[in-house]
């Protein structure tokens, strides 16, 4: 549920700024110290929540079973472009 909240916030902020993301990075922090981070690229730049949600959950699933108490969750938009800009 927390990840969905981050997706909604990120999508709203991207749209407010007139930007789209070409990639998302998910960072999971654990109580015992190690962090897990993964970046995935989108097929097309987007700021739409459905696109962001789908990719965010794909990245989360790539984490697989992690041992340890999850203490932090961050979702970051990467490789930003102006909304509507054609990818080259």
Secondary structure, 3 states (H helix, E strand, C coil): CHHHHHHHHHHHHHHHHCEEEEEEEEEEEECCCCEEEEEEEEEEEECCHHHHHHHHHHHHHHCCCCCCCEEEEEEEEEEEEECCCCCC
